[in-house]
Amino acid sequence: MAIFTEHSPYIGDRRDIDAEIARIFHAPQFENAPVMRGLLSFLVEKSIAGEAHRLKAYAIAVDALGRDPDFDARLNSYPRVQVGRLRKLLDEFYGENGVRAGLRFRIPKGAYVVDFEMAAADEDDDAAVPAEPAAVIADGAGRSGDNPWQIGDLGRFAAALFVAAMIALFAWQAMSGLASADAPGAETGYGAR
């Protein structure tokens, strides 16, 4: 059965994806890691369903990682840390086990959606090439890796700009004060006339 989503007309057979999940879950990196297995299953299912827009830190924390509904993703980096750990485990898995059946799961940095890459079987991990754009599960909308100006970068830039403006203002005021004090005929002393 071919997989069809709103974002991609065709990505392959669901049996291939299920077989790759089973192969990953039997690897030493995942055998004793139920949280990572559950997280990978959740991300794969949401990616296949074309629900990339739902893959936010809050949804992952509550729906995949079992956090309470009052979880605050702005204050707690747990989902980002776990997805980063999963990304590392997948890289380690493919580094040790290679690619079979031409399918590789990849979670791009700064994203939560799973990309399915087509690669030659038993080829080096570094040689895996992304599938044709139409064959990728989701369009990656909202990925911070696609935009060179990420939200955090903009915040840091704005803060640096503010600090630079304040320094310039204080320097200008200090220089203005010194210039007026050095001017001929400037009054000296407090309240001098």
Stockholm file with secondary structure:
# STOCKHOLM 1.0

chainA/1-193         MAIFTEHSPYIGDRRDIDAEIARIFHAPQFENAPVMRGLLSFLVEKSIAGEAHRLKAYAIAVDALGRDPDFDARLNSYPRVQVGRLRKLLDEFYGENGVRAGLRFRIPKGAYVVDFEMAAADEDDDAAVPAEPAAVIADGAGRSGDNPWQIGDLGRFAAALFVAAMIALFAWQAMSGLASADAPGAETGYGAR
#=GR chainA/1-193 SS CBCCCSSCSCCCBHHHHHHHHHHHHTSHHHHTCHHHHHHHHHHHHHHHTTCGGGCCHHHIIIIISCCCTTCCTTTCCHHHHHHHHHHHHHHHHHHHHCCBTTEEEECCTTCCSCEEEECCTTCCGGGCCCCCGGGSSSCCTTCGGGCSSCHHHHHHHHHHHHHHHHHHHHHHHHHHHHHHHHSTTCCCSTTCC
#=GC SS_cons         CBCCCSSCSCCCBHHHHHHHHHHHHTSHHHHTCHHHHHHHHHHHHHHHTTCGGGCCHHHIIIIISCCCTTCCTTTCCHHHHHHHHHHHHHHHHHHHHCCBTTEEEECCTTCCSCEEEECCTTCCGGGCCCCCGGGSSSCCTTCGGGCSSCHHHHHHHHHHHHHHHHHHHHHHHHHHHHHHHHSTTCCCSTTCC
//
